[in-house]
Amino acid sequence: MNKKNKFFSTILATLVGTAIWIPSAQAAFIPYILDIKIGEARLKDSGDATEHAKMEFFAGNTNLVQDLKDKSFTAVENGTDSGQWYLDVGPTGPGYFLLKFGTGNDKDIANTYFFQNTGEMTKLVWSNEQVNFLSGGGSIKGNIGKLSHYTTYDAAFGQTGEIPEPATLALVGLGLFAIGAVRRRRSSHS
């Protein structure tokens, strides 16, 4: 094997190794990807119709279908003192969800938070910051026990699995480019 082929083989091996290492390294530090908060509201009337209309407003989609409204669930903190929480809703992968918290008589804090599910499709993942620290015990004596219910909505954009991370996609693309370059050089020397 000549020096150029060794060089390209080394680059290819490094890229493939890095592509395998990055997701596993991230999993060790942040097991789940936070979903995107698209809005929050203080809903006086918290009935299904009001919540649904607000979700359609924040999602920018008037064709959403409510999948599930659940009042019996177990929210789990994503690691000790991580400030991240999740609900496991597998095997479903909703496109949107809302979290309704009890806030007592505090009229200055939103009680309903709206999210687009973009990370782990079978989990609803949020942080304390996204919900004004209600899930982590904030200034209004909130804690995860005050989560009244969550509601999921169908995937409006046809999401069926996890969205690959840009860094991983870039590494895979570089690896494919390197393979093509090695093949091209081999065929030109033949």
C-alpha positions in Angstrom: 0.0 0.0 0.0 1.5 3.4 -1.0 1.7 6.4 1.3 -1.4 8.1 -0.2 -3.6 5.1 0.3 -2.3 4.7 3.8 -3.1 8.3 4.5 -6.7 8.0 3.2 -7.2 4.7 5.0 -6.0 6.4 8.3 -8.4 9.3 7.7 -11.3 7.0 7.0 -10.6 4.9 10.1 -10.4 8.0 12.2 -13.7 9.4 10.9 -15.6 6.1 11.4 -14.2 5.7 14.9 -15.2 9.3 15.7 -18.7 8.8 14.3 -19.1 5.8 16.5 -17.6 7.5 19.6 -19.6 10.8 19.5 -23.1 9.4 20.1 -21.9 7.0 22.8 -19.9 9.8 24.6 -23.0 12.1 24.4 -25.2 9.4 25.8 -23.0 9.2 28.9 -23.4 12.9 29.6 -26.9 13.8 28.3 -29.0 10.6 27.9 -31.9 12.4 26.2 -32.2 15.4 23.9 -34.5 18.2 25.2 -37.6 18.7 23.2 -38.3 22.2 21.8 -40.5 24.5 23.8 -42.8 26.3 21.4 -44.9 28.3 23.8 -46.4 28.8 27.2 -49.7 30.2 28.5 -51.6 30.8 31.7 -54.9 29.1 30.7 -57.8 30.1 32.9 -60.0 27.5 31.3 -58.0 24.3 31.1 -60.5 22.2 29.2 -59.5 20.0 26.2 -60.8 22.5 23.6 -58.8 25.4 25.1 -55.6 23.4 25.3 -56.1 22.0 21.8 -56.7 25.5 20.3 -53.6 26.9 22.0 -51.5 23.9 20.8 -52.6 24.5 17.2 -51.7 28.2 17.6 -48.2 27.5 18.9 -47.6 24.6 16.5 -48.8 26.6 13.5 -50.9 23.7 12.5 -54.7 23.5 12.6 -54.8 19.8 11.7 -53.5 18.3 14.9 -55.2 15.3 16.5 -55.1 14.7 20.2 -53.7 11.2 20.9 -53.7 10.9 24.6 -54.5 12.9 27.8 -52.9 11.2 30.7 -53.3 12.0 34.4 -51.6 8.9 35.8 -47.9 8.8 34.9 -44.4 8.7 36.3 -42.1 11.5 35.4 -38.5 10.7 35.9 -35.6 13.0 36.6 -32.9 12.4 33.9 -30.0 11.8 36.3 -29.6 13.1 39.9 -30.0 16.9 40.0 -29.7 17.1 36.2 -32.7 19.5 35.9 -34.1 17.4 33.1 -37.2 15.3 33.2 -38.9 12.9 30.9 -42.1 10.8 30.5 -41.8 7.5 28.6 -44.6 7.3 26.1 -43.2 4.4 24.0 -44.0 2.9 21.6 -45.8 6.0 20.4 -43.8 9.0 19.0 -46.0 12.1 19.2 -45.2 15.2 17.3 -46.3 17.6 20.0 -47.2 17.6 23.6 -48.2 19.9 26.4 -47.5 19.8 30.1 -50.1 21.3 32.5 -48.8 22.3 36.0 -50.7 23.3 39.1 -49.5 26.8 40.0 -52.0 27.6 42.8 -53.2 31.2 42.8 -50.0 32.6 41.2 -51.4 34.5 38.1 -47.9 35.6 37.0 -46.6 32.2 36.0 -47.7 30.1 33.0 -49.4 26.8 33.9 -49.3 25.2 30.5 -46.2 24.5 28.4 -46.2 23.5 24.7 -43.5 21.4 23.1 -42.5 19.9 19.7 -41.1 16.4 20.2 -37.8 16.4 18.3 -35.4 14.4 20.3 -36.2 11.0 21.7 -39.5 10.3 19.9 -40.8 7.8 22.5 -40.0 10.2 25.4 -41.3 13.7 26.3 -38.2 15.5 27.6 -38.0 19.0 29.2 -35.8 20.9 31.6 -36.6 22.9 34.8 -35.8 26.1 32.9 -38.3 25.4 30.2 -41.2 25.2 32.7 -40.2 28.1 35.0 -38.7 25.6 37.5 -42.1 24.1 38.3 -40.8 20.5 37.8 -37.7 21.1 40.0 -39.3 22.9 42.9 -39.3 26.6 42.1 -40.4 29.8 43.9 -44.0 28.8 44.1 -43.3 25.5 45.9 -43.7 23.5 42.7 -42.4 20.0 42.2 -43.0 17.1 39.8 -46.0 16.1 41.9 -47.8 19.2 40.8 -47.8 18.1 37.1 -51.5 17.8 36.6 -51.4 16.1 33.2 -49.8 15.8 29.8 -51.4 15.6 26.4 -49.9 14.3 23.2 -50.7 15.2 19.6 -50.0 13.4 16.3 -46.8 14.0 14.4 -47.7 16.7 11.9 -44.5 16.4 9.9 -44.3 12.6 9.6 -41.6 12.1 12.2 -41.1 8.4 12.8 -37.7 8.2 14.5 -34.9 10.1 16.0 -33.4 13.0 14.1 -29.7 12.5 13.5 -27.4 15.0 15.0 -25.6 17.4 12.6 -22.1 16.4 13.8 -22.8 12.7 13.2 -24.2 13.4 9.8 -21.1 15.5 8.9 -18.8 12.7 10.0 -20.6 10.1 8.0 -20.6 12.4 4.9 -16.8 12.9 5.3 -16.3 9.2 5.6 -18.3 8.6 2.4 -16.3 11.3 0.7 -13.0 9.6 1.8 -14.1 6.3 0.5 -15.0 7.8 -2.9 -11.6 9.6 -3.0 -9.7 6.3 -2.3 -11.7 4.4 -4.9 -11.1 7.2 -7.5 -7.4 7.2 -6.8 -7.2 3.4 -7.1 -9.1 3.4 -10.4 -6.9 6.1 -11.9 -3.7 4.2 -11.0 -5.0 0.9 -12.5 
